[in-house]
Amino acid sequence: MIREPNIFRTTGLRHRRLVSALVFLTSLAVAAVAAEVLLRHRVARQAREVWRAGGLLPRPYPGVEYGLAPCPRCDVPVSSLGFRGGEVSREKEPGVYRIAVLGDSATFGVGVSAETDTVPGRLRELLASREGRFEVINAGGPGYNIRQIFAMLKETVLPLDPDLVVYNFFANDLDNTVYEHRRLGGIDTLVFKTFDGPDGAPIPGVPDGLHLWLNDRSFLYRYLNYAGYSLRDRLKGSRGGTPYWRPNIAHISRMADVLGARGTEFVVSMENFSRCAHFFSPGDPVSTRGGPRDCLTPRKILDAVAAECASRGIPVVDLQPALRDVPLDSLVADDIDHYTAAGNPRMAEELFRFLDDRILPRR
C-alpha cells in the first residue's frame, strides 16, 4: 500500500479547514442578512399599530424623534402643544405666574387618569389655595430622556414665557438609548438608536467610524447593541454608574444657563422608581418585584443629580422622603415603575411645600 506523502495530507487538511471556514462565514453572513430582513419585517408590521395607538407625531421639533398628537377628547387629553391637559394660551395673561413642569412619563402621569393624580395636576390644585394667580403646565414627555427634555424646554416651553421651570427628574432620564423616527416599508415607525461618544454606549473594540456606519444602516446592529448595553448595565447594577452619567447630567446646568439668561426661576425635583420609593441605602425595603441591587443605581443617580445642582446653586428637592409612610406596594402603578394615585399627589405636596418656602415668597 502506497502512503500519501505528508505534504499532500497537510495540503488536503488545510484545504478542508479553509472550506469549513468559508462555509461557516457564509452561513454567518446569510444568518445575519436573514435576521436583518426578519427584524425589519417585524418592525414594519408593528409600526402602524404603535403610531396609531400611541398618538405620536414624528419629529415635531429639533432634538426629538416624536411628540404627542393633539387629542382634546381622549381620556387623557393632549393639547395642540403636545402637553397633557387643556389648551395653553401662548400669550401669558397679565398677573399670572406661569409654572412649567418638565419631565418624562412620570411627570406626564402614565398610569393615572385624573389630572389631580399627577404631580403637575396636584401642584396646580394646591396653588389654587394660595394668594395670587398661578398656572401650571404639564410638560412631561412620555419616553423622553434628559436630552429630549432639554430640547422640549428650548422649543416649546420657553416660548410660553414661564416664570418658573421645574425639572421633575426621574431616575431613567439618563438612559443612553433613544428612539429614532424612520419610514420603514412606507410606514412611520420608531426604532432604537444607540449614539456614540459621551452621549451613548460605544462597543469596546469597534472603531468609531464602523460603529456609526453600522448604527446608521443596520437595525440588527442597533438592537444587539441596545440589548448588550442593557445587559452590561444590569450586570453592574450594584456597582452603579456608567461613564456617561456626567455628560448627561450636565444638561441640567445647560437648562440653568438657558433659563438664567432669561431671568426665569429654575428648580429641580427628583423622583425614584416606584418600587424603590422606600430605598435610601442597602438594607432598605423594595417592592417584591425587585431587590436592593436594582435600586442602588437609581439612588446613586439621584445623589449625582443633587451634587450637580449643589455645584451650580440650583435649588433641588428630593420628593422620595415624602413617601416613607405610604405602603410600598400601593405605589407601584405598572411594570415600568410609574406611581399610582397614592404616590404622585404626595410628591406634589412635598414640591409645593418646597416652592412655598423657597421660591414663591420672592414674588
Buried (B, 14 or more C-beta within 10 A) or exposed (E): EEEEEEEEEEEEEEEEEEEEEEEEEEEEEEEEEEBBEEBBEEBBEEBBEBBEEBBBBBEBEEBBBBBBBBBEEEEBBBBEBBBBBEEBEEEBEEEBBBBBBBBBBBBBBBBBEEBBBBBBBBBBBBBEEEEEEBBBBBBBBBBBBBBBBBBBBBBBBBEBBBBBBBBBBBBBBBBBBBBBBBEBEEBBBBBBBBBBEEBBBBBEEBEEEEBBEBBEEBBBBBBBBBEEBBEEBEEEBBEBBBEBBEBBBEBBBBBBEBBEEEEBBBBBBBBBBBBBBBBBEEEBEBBEEBBBBBBBBBBBBBBBBBEBBEEBEBBBBBBBEBBEEBEBEBBBBEEEBBBBBBBBBBBBBBBBEBBEEEBBEEE
